[in-house]
């Protein structure tokens, strides 16, 4: 004993480990869009909701024919920033072989994504959304 303190080993405390956050986009970022010629079904609402959790800020909306699409608005400081962003989206879209509808102007860009061949959403749409978010 040193100076009235017992020489003992510290009490072992197990470390509490919290689970890692679910991969938001990482699994989608590692995938590549596959060509869709049709012949497969568009995602149903439960699949859409499952995938929507993997991308941030994308709205799921139905068009007049009740076919679903993804949409997101992006804000920028000026026209040149929005134009540069849209050009990068174009490059990604060409690499993926999956092309969104894009509208943009001074300080904004709006991206709409759907798989036209199946008149709805597929995994390709969410892959592209994740890759677009990565450059924003």
Secondary structure, DSSP 8 states (H G I E B T S, - for coil): -BTTB------------------SSHHHHT-------S-S----HHHHHHHHTTSSS-EEEE-TTS-EEEEEEEE-SSHHHHHHHHHHHHHHHHHHT---EEEEETTEEEEEE-BGGGTB--HHHHHHHHHHHHH-
